[in-house]
């Protein structure tokens, strides 16, 4: 999902995304026709990306994709995932134990 569509949908995780941009964890690049982002906590080791979610809903991890620089939602378990934007490559999603549920997608 593109950054612009994510922000305009009002879904869970938008406030966490904005806070991560504000604090410098996520670097956002706004062009004339596109907005892309990179996550400073993403690492690449031996060709494998290790990604940390920026937000957690009741059932999903929200991440910045290191391949397309958009937002992807994956089931709430750590491990290897195939990128939604590129079926040939993927990344490893790290456990998100330090992140609390998003306000709209949390346990309330």
Secondary structure, 3 states (H helix, E strand, C coil): CCHHHHHHHCCCCHHHHHHHHHHCCEEEEECCCCEEEEECCCEEECCEEEECCCEECCCEEEEECCCCCCEEEEECCCEEEEECCEEEEEEEECCCCCCCECCCCCCC
